Amino acid sequence: MTHGAPAKKNPTNDEEVIPPPDGGWGWAVVFGSFMIHIIADGFTYTLGIFIVELMWYFDEGSERTSWIASIMVGVTLGSGPIVSSLVNKYGCRTITIVGALIAAFGLGISTLATSVTTLYVTIGLLAASRVTLRKNVRFATGIAVCGSGIGTFIFAPLTEALINTYGWRGALLIITAITLNCIIFGALFRPLETSRPRRKRTTSEVAVEMVEKEKLMAINEEIGSSSSHAAASDPVRRSVHDVPVNGEMHRISQENATNNTLTVNAAVGDSSIARMARSQPQLLQVPTDVAGEDSRKFGSYGHLPSNRDTEAGFTVSSRKGSTADTRSHHGGSGVMYRKDALYSGSMLNIPEYRADPKGFSGSVMRIPDDSTSATTDSNEKVKVCGLIPCNKESYDAYKEMMDFGLLKDPVFILFTISNFCTSIGFNVPYVYIKDKALELGIPSANASFLLSVVGIANTIGRVILGYISDKPWLNRLWLYNGALTVCGLATAFSAFCDDYVSLIVYCASFGFTIGAYVGLTSVILVDLLGLEKLTNAFGLLLLFQGIASLVGPPIAGRLKDNLGSYDAGFYLAGSMIAISGLMLFFIPCVQRWTKSKKRVADISTKATPIH
């Protein structure tokens, strides 16, 4: 179901890539991501409990107070491309720790606020950095993203209890301390190793290597005797150097500028190099202009590391397209150079992975444009929009995500409009469901528990809908559309809920079905546009989602202030979500129209006579 032009292929990459940890420390990374989801999303989705308290404390209306939550969510989503560019340069660990510090600072000074306007900055802007960082942690999905719903389930009663015991200022101070734990969890995001340690050789391998060494020594003696007779008539001068490779010394002879090559003349060590010296000596010749560099190119075999590289434990590498090589070349983490960096679904849904599971990790690396590397220093800043200086890694990620050329695609335009409508209504229940329940005479503790119901239902929904979406007999687009439609209808009809039981049923329905929006968006994008365009499409979607999330709750709050009831706000939110699901049922029609239009254009182009 891929739509659009064929993806532009990167240069062939037949080198081995070190896979991410499967078990071991990988579980520590999953745990760190899981806990960050619990804390970040737990606070965000239960902010409605604070909203009710702040409305009473500052004597403000629903609209003005809701801007606190709207600004935080809007900044979270809208700044996604910017934070992704920073992650590409500095890595997830650094950005997570810095984000946690900024968020904790914002929440801490919020306890000193004397007006709602102050909280727009301290919570809306500064605390948003804590949520922003988890949007870009792609080390672990699946188990980790379940922390979002579980965090909502835990934080709802926790926040209610803290406010009742210590007031909203004391509750914020305690949550500030909880937020600081994200520093510890972020420290678990240890970057992947850039090299693989040498495997211990077996006795048979050592024996084979000794035989190879003896044969090579005999060949070297013959070469030495013949070259001594030719030296008098050969004007070529040679200089001999011993170069370490994999902790062992290899002798390199350097010829004069006429030949301008480095040739392995004698080697004592790796048997694979010895065999190559006899069978394919031309592969062990390299230009002398790179001989003085710290990392010297060793034919097609790899790099000759310098002495300090050998002492540090680095090995010969030929993974020119790997994550490690990209990170080494550019000085950044290179996370966003992966085409699947923002993909949250099963890898089995990606055709490239099914075709070649072993080679997939190397094939998804996006090779950055180094066309200006010859004239531009690697540390020189480039400017975004000609004004804002930044490093090349950040610029590459930002440019990839903010390519507005994708808006020419009719399918993507329709999907973007759908996401915009969904985001308008998405946060309304989270912000106002408690206050709506309080107006029905439901006790405060029970009203807060409604958010816990949303959280646990959301976790179950993500797991079940994600599992079903992987089945080959199911159309994922229809599942996504149907879930959004049901979610919207349930939200609109929640205006008729007049008791606690009916509100619980609504919250369970909303939490379960909205899980499709959060969990399947990237999967649907890959189905519609292909993996090549995922980063670009997701970056643009974050921008529009941020704008819609910024205005959604205040509109519902204004309706409440003017009409005296939340019914109109929930009607609006529900209709927006339902419309967003219904309009996507027309995507197959748009795809057929686009293909037909392209086919007609191709035929007319071929039929046009050439003068």
Long-range contacts (C-beta under 8 A, 24 or more apart in sequence): 1-477, 1-527, 1-528, 1-591, 2-351, 2-527, 2-528, 2-529, 2-530, 3-409, 3-411, 3-528, 3-529, 3-530, 3-591, 3-594, 4-409, 4-411, 4-529, 4-530, 4-533, 7-530, 7-531, 7-532, 7-533, 8-532, 10-321, 10-363, 10-365, 10-366, 10-367, 11-321, 11-367, 13-320, 13-321, 13-322, 13-359, 13-362, 13-363, 13-365, 14-359, 15-318, 15-319, 15-320, 15-321, 15-322, 15-362, 16-319, 16-322, 16-362, 17-319, 17-321, 17-322, 17-323, 17-324, 17-361, 17-362, 17-365, 18-192, 18-193, 18-196, 18-319, 18-322, 18-323, 18-324, 19-361, 20-139, 20-192, 20-361, 21-192, 25-190, 26-140, 28-188, 28-190, 29-139, 29-140, 29-188, 29-189, 29-190, 30-139, 30-140, 30-143, 30-144, 31-185, 31-188, 32-140, 32-185, 32-186, 32-187, 32-188, 32-189, 33-134, 33-137, 33-139, 33-140, 33-144, 33-147, 33-185, 33-189, 34-140, 34-143, 34-144, 34-146, 34-147, 35-147, 35-181, 35-182, 35-185, 36-96, 36-133, 36-134, 36-137, 36-147, 36-182, 36-185, 36-186, 37-134, 37-144, 37-145, 37-146, 37-147, 37-148, 37-150, 37-151, 38-147, 38-148, 38-150, 38-151, 38-154, 39-130, 39-151, 39-178, 39-179, 39-181, 39-182, 40-130, 40-131, 40-133, 40-134, 40-151, 40-182, 41-131, 41-134, 41-147, 41-148, 41-149, 41-151, 41-152, 42-150, 42-151, 42-152, 42-154, 42-155, 42-455, 43-127, 43-130, 43-131, 43-151, 43-155, 43-175, 43-179, 44-69, 44-72, 44-73, 44-76, 44-131, 45-148, 45-151, 45-152, 45-155, 45-430, 45-451, 45-454, 45-455, 46-152, 46-155, 46-156, 46-159, 46-430, 46-448, 46-451, 47-72, 47-123, 47-430, 47-431, 48-430, 48-431, 48-432, 48-433, 48-434, 48-435, 48-451, 49-156, 49-159, 49-160, 49-163, 49-434, 49-448, 49-451, 50-159, 50-163, 50-168, 50-171, 50-172, 51-431, 51-432, 51-435, 52-434, 52-435, 52-438, 53-163, 53-168, 54-116, 54-119, 54-168, 55-435, 57-168, 58-115, 58-116, 60-116, 61-557, 61-560, 61-561, 62-432, 62-435, 62-556, 62-557, 62-558, 62-560, 62-561, 63-554, 63-557, 63-558, 63-560, 63-561, 64-116, 64-557, 65-116, 65-557, 66-431, 66-432, 66-553, 66-554, 66-556, 66-557, 67-116, 67-120, 67-124, 67-553, 67-554, 68-116, 68-119, 68-120, 68-123, 68-124, 69-124, 69-427, 69-430, 69-431, 69-553, 70-124, 70-427, 70-549, 70-550, 70-551, 70-552, 70-553, 70-554, 71-120, 71-123, 71-124, 71-125, 71-128, 71-550, 72-123, 72-124, 72-125, 72-127, 72-128, 72-131, 73-128, 73-131, 73-427, 73-546, 73-549, 73-550, 74-546, 74-547, 74-549, 74-550, 75-124, 75-125, 75-128, 75-132, 75-546, 76-128, 76-131, 76-132, 76-135, 76-546, 77-135, 77-423, 77-542, 77-543, 77-545, 77-546, 77-549, 78-542, 78-543, 78-545, 78-546, 78-547, 78-550, 79-128, 79-132, 79-546, 80-132, 80-135, 80-136, 80-401, 80-538, 80-539, 80-542, 80-543, 80-546, 81-397, 81-398, 81-401, 81-402, 81-539, 81-542, 81-543, 82-398, 83-132, 83-133, 83-135, 83-136, 84-136, 84-336, 84-341, 84-397, 84-398, 84-401, 84-539, 85-336, 85-390, 85-393, 85-394, 85-395, 85-396, 85-397, 85-398, 85-401, 86-394, 87-136, 87-333, 87-335, 87-336, 87-397, 88-332, 88-333, 88-334, 88-335, 88-336, 88-337, 88-393, 88-394, 88-396, 88-397, 89-331, 89-332, 89-333, 89-391, 89-393, 89-394, 89-397, 90-332, 90-333, 91-189, 91-191, 91-332, 91-333, 91-335, 92-136, 92-137, 92-138, 92-139, 92-186, 92-189, 92-333, 92-335, 93-186, 93-187, 93-189, 93-190, 93-191, 95-133, 95-136, 96-133, 96-134, 96-137, 96-182, 96-183, 96-185, 96-186, 96-189, 97-182, 97-183, 97-186, 97-187, 98-129, 99-129, 99-130, 99-132, 99-133, 99-182, 99-186, 100-130, 100-133, 100-179, 100-180, 100-182, 100-183, 100-186, 101-180, 101-183, 102-126, 102-129, 102-130, 103-127, 103-128, 103-129, 103-130, 103-131, 103-179, 103-182, 104-130, 104-176, 104-179, 104-180, 107-172, 107-173, 107-175, 107-176, 107-179, 108-172, 108-173, 108-176, 110-172, 111-169, 111-170, 111-172, 111-173, 111-176, 130-179, 130-182, 133-182, 133-186, 135-542, 136-335, 137-189, 138-335, 138-338, 138-341, 138-342, 138-343, 139-189, 141-344, 145-344, 145-462, 145-518, 145-519, 146-459, 146-462, 146-463, 148-455, 148-458, 148-459, 148-462, 148-518, 149-455, 149-456, 149-457, 149-458, 149-459, 149-460, 149-462, 149-511, 149-515, 150-455, 150-456, 150-459, 151-455, 152-451, 152-452, 152-454, 152-455, 152-456, 152-458, 153-452, 153-455, 153-456, 153-459, 154-452, 154-455, 156-448, 156-449, 156-450, 156-451, 156-452, 156-455, 157-445, 157-448, 157-449, 157-452, 159-448, 160-444, 160-445, 160-448, 164-444, 191-327, 191-333, 192-323, 192-324, 193-324, 194-314, 194-324, 194-327, 194-328, 195-313, 195-314, 195-315, 195-317, 195-324, 196-315, 197-313, 197-315, 198-246, 198-247, 198-315, 208-271, 209-270, 209-271, 212-271, 212-274, 212-275, 213-268, 213-271, 213-274, 215-274, 215-278, 216-266, 216-267, 216-274, 216-277, 216-278, 217-266, 219-277, 219-278, 220-265, 220-266, 223-265, 240-265, 243-296, 243-304, 244-304, 244-305, 244-307, 244-310, 245-269, 245-270, 245-273, 245-298, 245-304, 245-305, 245-310, 245-316, 246-270, 246-310, 246-315, 246-316, 247-310, 254-288, 254-291, 255-288, 257-288, 260-287, 260-288, 260-289, 261-285, 261-286, 261-287, 261-288, 262-286, 262-287, 262-288, 262-291, 273-301, 276-301, 319-362, 321-362, 321-365, 321-367, 322-362, 322-365, 323-361, 323-365, 326-365, 326-367, 326-368, 330-368, 330-378, 330-392, 330-393, 331-378, 331-379, 331-391, 331-393, 332-391, 332-393, 332-394, 333-393, 334-393, 336-396, 336-397, 336-400, 336-401, 336-535, 337-365, 337-366, 337-367, 337-368, 337-396, 337-397, 338-364, 338-365, 338-366, 339-364, 339-365, 339-366, 339-531, 339-532, 339-534, 339-535, 340-364, 340-531, 340-534, 341-535, 342-522, 342-534, 342-535, 342-538, 343-522, 343-523, 343-526, 343-531, 343-534, 344-519, 344-522, 344-523, 345-466, 345-469, 345-470, 345-519, 345-520, 345-522, 345-523, 345-526, 346-466, 346-470, 346-523, 348-470, 349-469, 349-470, 349-476, 349-523, 349-526, 349-527, 350-526, 350-531, 352-531, 364-531, 366-400, 366-535, 368-392, 368-393, 368-396, 369-396, 400-535, 400-536, 400-539, 401-535, 401-536, 401-538, 401-539, 401-540, 401-542, 402-539, 402-540, 402-543, 403-536, 403-540, 404-540, 406-529, 406-533, 406-536, 406-537, 406-540, 407-540, 409-529, 410-590, 410-593, 410-594, 411-528, 411-529, 411-587, 411-590, 411-591, 411-594, 412-528, 412-529, 412-537, 412-540, 414-583, 414-584, 414-586, 414-587, 414-590, 415-524, 415-525, 415-528, 415-541, 415-584, 415-587, 416-540, 416-541, 416-544, 417-580, 417-583, 418-484, 418-580, 418-581, 418-583, 418-584, 419-521, 419-541, 419-544, 419-545, 419-548, 419-580, 420-544, 420-545, 420-547, 420-548, 420-580, 421-548, 421-576, 421-577, 421-579, 421-580, 421-583, 422-484, 422-517, 422-548, 422-576, 422-577, 422-580, 422-581, 423-544, 423-545, 423-546, 423-548, 423-549, 423-552, 424-548, 424-549, 424-551, 424-552, 424-555, 424-572, 424-573, 424-576, 425-488, 425-491, 425-552, 425-572, 425-573, 425-574, 425-575, 425-576, 425-577, 426-514, 426-517, 426-549, 426-552, 426-573, 426-577, 427-549, 427-552, 427-553, 428-491, 428-552, 428-553, 428-556, 428-569, 428-570, 428-572, 428-573, 429-454, 429-491, 429-494, 429-507, 429-510, 429-570, 429-573, 430-454, 431-553, 431-556, 431-557, 432-553, 432-556, 432-557, 432-560, 432-566, 432-569, 432-570, 433-503, 433-507, 435-566, 436-503, 436-566, 436-570, 437-500, 437-503, 439-565, 439-566, 440-498, 440-499, 440-500, 440-503, 442-500, 442-503, 446-500, 450-503, 450-504, 450-507, 451-507, 453-504, 453-507, 453-508, 453-511, 454-507, 454-508, 454-510, 454-511, 455-511, 456-511, 457-507, 457-508, 457-509, 457-510, 457-511, 457-512, 457-515, 458-511, 458-512, 458-514, 458-515, 458-518, 459-515, 460-512, 460-515, 461-511, 461-512, 461-513, 461-514, 461-515, 461-516, 462-515, 462-518, 462-519, 464-512, 465-515, 465-516, 465-519, 465-520, 466-519, 466-520, 469-520, 469-523, 476-520, 476-523, 476-524, 476-527, 477-524, 477-527, 477-528, 477-584, 477-587, 477-588, 478-585, 479-516, 479-520, 480-516, 480-517, 480-520, 480-524, 480-581, 480-584, 481-581, 481-582, 481-584, 481-585, 482-581, 483-513, 483-514, 483-515, 483-516, 483-517, 483-581, 484-513, 484-516, 484-517, 484-577, 484-578, 484-580, 484-581, 484-584, 485-578, 485-581, 485-582, 486-513, 486-581, 487-513, 487-514, 487-516, 487-517, 487-577, 487-578, 487-581, 488-574, 488-575, 488-576, 488-577, 488-578, 488-579, 488-580, 488-581, 489-574, 489-578, 490-574, 491-570, 491-573, 491-574, 491-577, 491-578, 492-570, 492-571, 492-573, 492-574, 492-575, 492-578, 493-574, 494-570, 494-574, 495-566, 495-567, 495-570, 495-571, 514-577, 528-587, 552-576
